[in-house]
Structures are given as structure tokens and as C-alpha cells.
């Protein structure tokens, strides 16, 4: 066997194992917003599309491994493992994944995050809504930019247009102050997507928190989860918390991952859920994450 062949087989082991696993019982669920039963763990999309939130080298590695077929298989493996819900952003390639899993009989429920063409052209919202999403949320980075520049009217326009379609309208953000401000304004928001790390901070905002100094790249600060989860508990709106693991920074082995999950679930509301991106190249992250969630909810 050549080294190339051996490397290929090794890199595919985790996903192949997931594919071979028979369907597991559904994960613990919540009635999200009192309307929709969803698993308390959702699979996210960033790793499927090669958004590592680390550097361009890891982005490229993710994209090379995540072929179109593997993207579909990863979502289907999550469904077999008991995850009933997937959060994706709007892009031709992600819509292709959605069509692909449905062609294979998937019953996965879906939340959409506005992005790319949809973010630029809100007139697309009614047609996109026909694809069967539980809810559509305004993109977090765009929300935070609007909040920073005091141009939140466009975010409100998005919310209103989504609500006109009859599905849930959400706002995603990395900034706890955004949630507090929208609640104070009394906007007709149905749910929030709340990042546990302030990855959208500007260099100036990071320096203000770090005595005039900042690290290189996105800022993932130790106390960020505490700050966001305090607001998650305070708001009456249901929340989908994401980046529990700080895009991989908060732990790779199971005990560290379990601790991050435990902290998040213990500090969110009972009706909230969590979104976690999964990249099963080196280990079966899907099975591990589902096992952790079951263990936490059984205790």
C-alpha cells in the first residue's frame, strides 16, 4: 500500500465509521419558541465550507477534504447520530447540500443564516423561505457592523420581511450588547443566534478590553462565554448559542469538549439550543458530541 493510499484511508476513517453507524435515538429536544421541536444540539456549517476561524491554511485543508459528497454525508451522519436540526448559511453550495440530503430522504430540520446574495437582496426572502426553513436570521457579522455604525434599520427591515413569510425571524450576533439593545427597542424578533465568543470585535474594541494590546487575528477571550450567556439567560427570546468550543480553541479531547458543553448548557435557558460545527476528518466528532450531550442531559 502506498503512503498516499494509506493517508487517504486514515483521513476517511472517522467519516466512514459515522456512515456505517445505524440510526441512533434522537437527542434531547426543546420546543424552540414554543413551536418547533428541535434537537438541543444542532450541526453547524462552517467546517463543511472551510471556514476555520483560524487561518487560510486550515481553511484550505478543510475545503480540500470536504468534497461535495462528504458535505452531504457529514450532515446525514449527524442525522443518523440523533441530531434532528441543521443550521446553514445562504450560499449556492449550502443549498446544494440541502437538496442533496433531501434527495437521500433526510428529514433534517433547518435554520438559515442570511449571507452572500441573500444579504444583499432582501427581495429574495420570500422565495428562499419556500425551501422550508424553521427560521431565517440576519448574519452576525453584518449585524455587529450595523450596530457599530448605528445603521440597524436594515437589520429591522430583514426581520420584518422574514416575519411576513410566516417563519421565525432571527438576529445573529457576537456582541451581547446587541441582544440587550434589540430587547430594549422591542423589536419583533423571534429568536437570537448568540456567539459565545466576540470574534467580530475590531482591533480597537479588543485593545479597549486588553489594556491597549490585542492578539493577532480574531479575539476569543476567556470570559466571553460568561458575558454572552448572562444575556442569553436574561432575554425572553429563545437562543441558539454557537461557537461553544471557540472554533476549536476551547478543547479538542473529550474532557475539554465536555466541559465547554456543560458550561454552555448549564448557563442557557431550558428552551435554548446549541450549534456546533463538526469536521470528522481525524475523529468521529459527531458521535463524540452526541454522546456528551446525552450524558449531560441524563445527569
Order of alpha helices (4+ residues) and beta strands (2+ residues): alpha-beta-beta-beta-alpha-alpha-alpha-beta-alpha-beta-alpha-alpha-beta-alpha-alpha-beta-alpha-beta-alpha-alpha-beta-alpha-beta-alpha
